């Protein structure tokens, strides 16, 4: 029997969610440890031993330590090949890498800029005030021109025939939220 892996995550972290989705999609047994970044739990010596960047998520599989959500997802997919999260062909794996790099280099930065700009516009918040959970929830539906350029690329990518499991994204999010709440 495979030992349980450990995911150290934050409650409001998209990167933590990405790593959790990979673990769920691979049906990899794991424990969730919620790290309260507002209380500085990500700056303790024990946590910094897991992730010297002091960010969430972090991951442990026995003595092996890893951080960066896409690296965690890739590791889990490689460790659980029956999940078929990574294609067999070189071209298929290169395509997955392209989308991971696209997410990291283009999509996430544009989403973050949009989040900050819309929260500023809606609330006048500055600095750390920008990231209060209530302020994040009020984001409107309009997007900027740079984000708009990404939409056709994302739509093209969504036409790919990738292995998908029965749970919808909404169900995965709800399930992850329940797991986080239970571990609190």
N, C-alpha and C positions, 0 to 999 in steps of 0.2 A: 504494500500500500504506500502511496506517495505521501510524504509529510506535508502538512499544511504550510503554505507560504504566508508571509505577513505583509500587508499593505498599510502604510502609514499615510494618512490622507487628511485633507482639510475639508471642512463642511461646505465652503463656498468656492471650491477649486475645480475649475473645468479640467485641469490637468489630472487631478485626483480621480475625477469621474472617468476620464479616458483610460487610466490604468485599471480602474475597477471594472469597466466594461470589458476590457481584454480578459481579465480574470474570469468574469462571468461567462463570456462567449466561449472561452476555452474549457469551461466547466472545471476550473482549477480550484481545488480546495484551498481556502485562505481565511485568515483572520483579518478583520478590519480594526485598525487602531486610529482613532480620531485624534489629530494633533491640533490643539487650540493655539493657532498662531497669534491671536489677540492677547493671549496670556504669555506669549514668548516660549511656548513649549518647543518650538522649532529651533530655539537658540540654546537649548541645554546641551551639555557635553555628550550625553547619551544619544540625542537626536543627531547632533553634528557628526557623530561617528557613523551614522547611517547615511546622511546626506550633508557633506561639508558645505554645500551652498546654503543650507538652512531653509530650504523651500520644501513644499509638498508637491508631489508625493515622494515617498521613499519606499523601498521594497527590500525584503529579505527572503531568501530561500535557503534555509540552513545558515551556513557561514557566508554565503554569497550575498553581497549588498549591491543595490543598483538604485539609481535615481534617474529622472527624466521619464516622463510618462510614455513616450513612444518607444524608448528603449525597454521599459518594463513590458509593454505590450508585445514587442518583438520577442523578447526572452520567453514570455509565457507561451506565445504561439509556437516557438521552436521547441519548447519543452513538452508541449501537448500537441504533437503533430496530428493526432486524430481529430482535433478541432477543425482542421483544414482552414485556418485563418491565414496561412501563408501559401500562396500558389506553388505548385511543383516546378514550374518552368522559370528559367532565368528572366524571360520577358515579364512574366506575371509578378515575380518578386521585385523587379525594377519598377513596375507600375505601382506597386504598393509603396515602395520607397519614394517615388515621385509624389504620391498623395500625402505621405507623412511629412515630407519636406515642404510641400505646398501649404499644408496646414500650419506648420511651424513658422515658415518664412513669410507667408502672405496673409492667410486667413486670420490667424489669431491676432497678429499685430493690428490688422484693420478692424477687427471686432473690438479690440481693446481701445483703440482710438475712438471708435464710435461710442462705446460705453462711456468713456471719460467725457467726450464732448456733449453727449446727450444729458448726462447727469449734471454737468456744469450748466447747460442751458435750462434744464428743468428746475434746478434747485439753487443755483448759485454757489454750490458747495465747492470747497477748495481743499487741497492737500488730502490728509487722511479722511476728511469728511466725505470725500467722493465715494469711498468704498463701504459705506454703511449699507447693510443688506437691504434696508427699505429703499434707499436711493437707487440701488441697482435694479430693484423690481419695477421702477417707474419708467424705464426706458421706452421711448416711443418706437414706432415702426418705420420711421424714415431712415434712410442710410445715405452715406456720402458717396461721391463719385468714384472713389477708389474701391469702396466695398461693392458698388454696383458693377464694376468691371469683373469682379470675381464670380458673380452669380452665374453667367453662362458656362464658366469653367466647372463650377460645382454641379450644375445641371447636367453637363456632359458626363461628368464622373458618376453621377447617380444612375446613369443608364448601363453601367458596367454590371455584368452578371457575377456578383460576388456571393460566396456562400453566406446565407443569412439563417439565423435560428428563428424559432417560432415567436419569441417575445418581441413586441414592438419596442421602439426606442422609448416611448412613454412608459411602458411597463418596466423597462430596464432602469429608467431614472427613478421611478417610484420604489422599485426594489432596492436600489442603491441607497436611497434616502432612508428607507426602513432599516437597512443594515447599519447605516451611520447612527441613526437614532438609538438602536438597540445597543450599540457599543459605547454610547455616551454615558 
